[in-house]
Amino acid sequence: MKKKVIYSLCVLFILFQFLPINRTNPSVEADLIANEKVKSILKRSCYDCHSNETRYPLYSYTFPASIFLAHHVEEGREELNFSNWEILSESKKATKAGDIIEELEKKEMPLFSYTLVHRDAILSSEEIEIIKNWAKAIQKKYESSE
């Protein structure tokens, strides 16, 4: 009986490898325009989940990581997508900039689970300040134009 359960679980695990997971990258509609330093930090630490330029590593094709990763990318793009940044309204940009500052101050982004595997995505104190200053400038620019 125990052998049958283990065998069944192994077969189930193998079958789960074939679950269709959406790993598509929609086209980039209006990518963020920012200075080179800001853009390179965001590309390195944020774009895998918050753009249509996700790089899918080998482990993203293995269950259960595939489901976990697909869910995070979907959520990330829904919350903030730099590939559509330039078509956001001014008020939306100001709001998103405030959200970026808040996430950085609470140290919630990039996700700990992401930085475990992508060590280069960890932000230094200096990089956090660069991004926060950029986001504050966005807020100031668009809040003052209302």
N, C-alpha and C positions, 0 to 999 in steps of 0.2 A: 504493500500500500504506500509506504513512504517513498519507495523508488518511483512509483507512478506519479506521485505529486511532484517530485523533483523533476522528472522527465517532462511533465505537463508545463511546469513553470519555465523550464528551459525552452521548450517549443514556443510558448507564449512570448517569452523575451525575444526570441529570434523573429517571430512574426511582427512584434512591435517595431522592429527595425525598418519595416516596409510601410509604416504609416506615412501617408503623404503630409509633408510639412512644407508650408509656404516659405521659401527662401528667396523670393523674387525681390529685386530692387527696382521699384517703379522709376520712371525717368525723373531726373532732377528738373523741377519746373523753374525755380527761382532761387538758386543757392545763395546763401548768406554772403554778403559783401562786407568784408572786414579787413583790417590790416593783417599783414602776413603773420605776425606773432600770435595774434588772437586766433586766426584761422588755423594755424598749425597746432595750437594747443587743443582747440575744439575737435579738429580732425583726429588727433591722436587719442583723446580721452572721451569724446562724446559721440562722434559720428557713427560708430557701429550700431548704436541704438537710436540715435536721434537724427537720422538722415536716410536718404535712399541710396546710400553708398556703403551699406553694411558689408563687411568682410566676413564670410562664413568659414570659420576654421574647420579642420577635419572633425573635431569632436561634435560639431553641430549636426553631423549626419548619423549620430549614434543615440539611440534611446537610452535614458530619459533626457539627456542633455538637449536633444533636438527640440523637444517640446518646451522645455524650460527656456531655451534661447529664443525660439520663435515667439513665445508669449512676451518675453521682455522686449524684443524688437518691436512687436506690434504695439505694446503699451507705450514704449518710448517714442515711437513715431506719432502716436496719437496725441501725446502730451506736448511734444515739441519736436518739430521736424525742420532742421536747418536747410533742407533741400527746397523748402517752400517759404523760407523766411521773408524773402523780398516781396512776396505778394500779401503778406499780413498787413492789416490796417495799422496805422500808427499807434492806436490805443492798445491793440493786441501785442505789438512789439514791446511797448512799455510794460505791459502786464507780464509778458514772458521774460523780459529782462529782470523784473522784480522776482519772478519765480527762480531764475537762475541764481541770483544773489542769495536768496533764501536757502536753496538747496546746498550751495557752497558753504554758507555759514553754519548750517546744521550738519555739514560733512556727510550728506546723504548721496551725493553724486561725486564722481562715478560710483556705481554700486560696489560694495565690498566684494560681492561674488564675482563681479567682472574683473576687479583688480587682482584677485587671487591668481587668475590665469594670465591677465594682461598687465604685467607689472609696469610697463611703460605708460600705462594710462593714469597712474597715480600722479596727482597734482602736487607740485611743490608749493610752499607758502607764497613764493613769488608769482607762480603761475595763477594761483587762486586770486591774488590781488590784481593781476593783469586782467583776468576775466571779469572780476567784480567791477573794476574801473571802467571797462568797456560797457558792461551792462548798465552801470550807473549813468554813463554818458548817453546811452540809448534812452533810458528813462527820462533824463533831463531834457533831451532833444524833443521827445515826442509828448511829454507831459506839458512842456512849456508852449507847444504849438497848438494846444487845444483851446 
